[in-house]
């Protein structure tokens, strides 16, 4: 099986696709799939990755092709066009990640022209939030005339949760939807010694963990207001916020925390990864992600795998799974609901321990990298032999 992944950017600046693609590549290679990933050298607004462009680069057991980003808008890459037209016929399946992006459109057109089946993973762009935020009028026009026909002709549209598929159905475009959750790796056992030594302001206090990029969609403002309402009952508990965002936005969050009197209670860690991230997960009392919308919520899945009860916004797609598994609670995005959710978990140590055990069970059974790889290979095999799977939302 020869597979081509196409994604506009694998940069960490975009917070999620990079990790998801790397694990997807790894899981598929382990199952005997030959994987090539085509992307741009985008590293955020005005930045380019330090990488070799327009040439195959071996990265582990996969092959990457990076193409120069020529514009910020839609991440146009002119050099990608001739390459993908020439390369696509050499693959059995093309898996396209993201919509409303130049590389996605060109790859789908090239696959359709070459008669190669293609799959589209919308990456949350078809949810209510995704369709109504950032240039909604342009998205409506684009969906009608460009993405709509590509979605209808796709062999499958890959959703990472049932909630994402249900919301996407509201856009009115007929499509063959398939739900395959993203996969994560089981983290080795760690402790909190490293994170406490690196961030001495934690001291020996209990802490709640937010681990995701800083973006208005994540509702960090609601979290800060909600956490402030908990201080009287949790005077010795800190909020550990790990993630990056644009400088102006991060500054506005820091200013809000200060205005709420949280200077000593909130730890701004910036981006953390590797052993430091494992240590942060190991020491937290719970994980909180009160986002307005998440088409999956890979950070939440990682927290579940680490055995953390989760307090998730109802817009986080896996929140329903978490509640049904008894691994956490789902909350509305307003500060009062977030505060109530935090207190519900923190005020019940025995229930929190049960949630922790349920979290691990849910993550291993539903969100493991191995499970994702097996389901994807099954999907690719069906599609390459002319079988079109359909799952109704």
Residue, then its C-alpha position, 0 to 999 in steps of 0.5 A: x500500500x502506497x499512501x500520500x498524506x497532504x497537509x498545509x503545515x506540519x509546524x508546531x505553530x499550528x498546535x496539533x496537526x504535527x503531532x497527529x501526522x507524526x503518530x499517523x505515519x508511525x502507526x501506518x509504517x508499523x503496519x507495512x504501509x509506505x508513507x509519503x507526506x507532502x506539506x509546505x515549509x510554513x512555520x507560522x505567519x511570516x516564517x518558514x521552516x529550516x528545511x530542504x524544499x522541493x526534494x524528498x527528505x527521509x524522516x525516520x521510516x517515512x518520506x517528506x516533501x516540503x514546498x515553499x509557502x508563497x503566500x500566507x493566505x491559503x498557504x499557496x505554494x506554486x511549486x507544489x502544483x507540478x509535483x503533485x500532478x506528476x506524483x499522485x498516479x504513483x499512489x494507491x490512496x491520497x489522504x488530505x488533511x484540512x480544507x480551505x487550503x491551497x494544497x488540499x484543493x490542488x491535491x484533491x483535483x490532481x487525485x480526481x484527475x488521475x483516478x486515484x481515490x482520495x480521503x479528506x480529513x476536514x480538521x474541524x473546518x466543517x463544525x459550526x465554529x469552524x464555518x463561522x469563524x474567520x471569513x465565514x462569507x468566503x468559506x460559504x462561497x468556497x464550500x459551495x463552489x470548491x470544497x463542496x464538489x471535492x467533498x462529494x467526490x471524495x472516497x471518504x471524509x475522515x472525521x475524528x469524532x461522531x460529534x464532528x461528523x454530526x456538525x459537518x452534516x449541517x453544512x448540507x454537502x453529501x459526503x461519505x463520512x467515516x469516524x476514526x479517532x486520532x491515536x496517541x502513544x502510551x506515555x512512560x511512567x513519570x513523576x512531577x519532580x522535573x516540572x516542579x524543579x523547572x517551575x519553582x513557583x509551583x512549590x509543592x502546591x496542587x495544580x490544574x493543567x491546561x496544555x494546548x495552544x493559546x487561542x481565542x477558540x480555547x476559551x482561556x479567558x473563561x478558564x481564568x474567570x472560572x478559576x478565580x471563582x474557585x480560589x476561596x475553596x482552593x486557596x493552595x491550588x495553582x493553574x498551570x497553563x502550558x502553551x504558546x500563542x501570538x505575543x499580543x494575545x498571550x499578553x492580554x491573557x496575562x493582563x486578565x489574570x493579573x486583573x483577577x488577582x491571579x498573579x501568584x496562582x497562575x503559572x505561564x509555562x509556554x510551550x512544553x514537550x518531551x519529558x517536561x510535558x510528561x512530568x507536568x501530566x504526572x503531577x496534575x490533579x486534573x486536565x482542563x480544556x474549556x474550548x468552544x470547539x475542538x474537532x477531536x482534542x488530542x491534548x485531552x486524549x493525551x491527558x486521559x492516557x496519563x490518567x488525568x480526569x478531564x474537565x472539557x468544554x462541551x465543544x470538545x468533540x471527545x467530551x461525550x466519550x469522556x462523560x460516558x466513560x466516567x473519566x471527567x465532566x463536560x461544561x458550558x463555556x461560561x466561567x460559572x460552569x467551568x468553576x462548577x466543573x473544576x469544583x465537582x472533580x476537586x471536591x471528590x478525591x475518591x471520585x477523582x481516583x475512579x475517573x483517573x482509572x476510567x481515563x486510562x481505560x478509555x484512552x487505551x481502548x479508543x485512542x491508542x495509536x495502534x487502534x488508529x493505524x489498524x482502522x486507517x489501513x482497513x479504510x485504505x484497503x477497502x477504498x483501494x479495492x473499490x469499496x466505499x464505507x459509509x457511517x451515518x452520523 
